[in-house]
Amino acid sequence: MALSLLLATMAVGAGALSLLTGSRIRMMDPAMTDYQALTRGAAVVFIAALTPVLGTFLLAPGGILVALGAGIRSLFLKNPQPEGIVTA
């Protein structure tokens, strides 16, 4: 039960990390749609975690911790969206 809750929280956080990465990628190409930005953000996070040495020992554990933190934050804050990100 606790493991399922932990994994669900990390999934929410990983989605938020992909959304944030995608929004920063979209700043470089404003013509990109929301879905394209989200897909590219998820791909960047995924590929970075698969990089053999850097991804395994630095990015994957860091991404797991960031995803867990973002998931926990989204559960306990009313408005977890960071300032500076403009949503349409």
N, C-alpha and C positions, 0 to 999 in steps of 0.2 A: 504494500500500500504506500509506504513512504517513498519507495523507489519510483513508483508510478507518478507520484506527486512531484518528485524532484525532476524527473524527465519531462513532465508536462510543463513545469515552470521553465526549464531550460529551453524547451521548444518555443515558448512564447518569447523568451529573451533572444534566442537566435533569430527569430523573425524580426524583432526590433533592430538587432544588429545589422541584418541584411537591408532593412528599410533605411536605416541611417546611412549605410555605405552607398546604397543606391541613390539617396538624395544628394549625397556629395558628388557622386559621379554625374548626376543630372545637372549639377551646376556647370559642368564643363560642356554639356551639350543640351541646351534648353529645349531643343526640338524633340527630345526623347519623351516618350509617354511614361506614365506612372508605372505601368506593367513592365516596360523595358528596363526602367531604372531599377525596379525591385529585382528583376531577373538577373541583371548584371551585378547588382550588389550581392545577391546570394551566390552567384558564380564566383565572384572575387573572394568572398569569405571561404567558400568550399575549396577552391583551388589553393588558396593560401594555406589552409589546414592540411592539404595533401602534399605540400612541398616536403621532401624527405627529412632533412635535418631540421631546418628552421620551423617547418610546420609541425613536426612531431613533438619537438621539445619546447617550443616557445609559443607559436600561434595557436595550436590546438588547445593546450591547457589554458592559455590566456583567453581564447574565445569561449571556452566552456565557463570560465569564471565570469566573464563579462555577460554571457547569455544568462547565467544563473542570477547574477545581480540585477540585470534588467528585468528578468521575469519576476523576481521578488519585489522589485520596485513597482512594477505595474500592478501587482496584487494589492499593495498597501497605499499607494498614492492615488488621489482622485484624478489628477491630470499629469501623467508621467512624461508627457511630451516635452523634450528640452526646448528651451527658448532659442530663437534664431532660426528654427525650421518653419518655413511658411507652407501651410497646406491650402490647397485650393478649395 
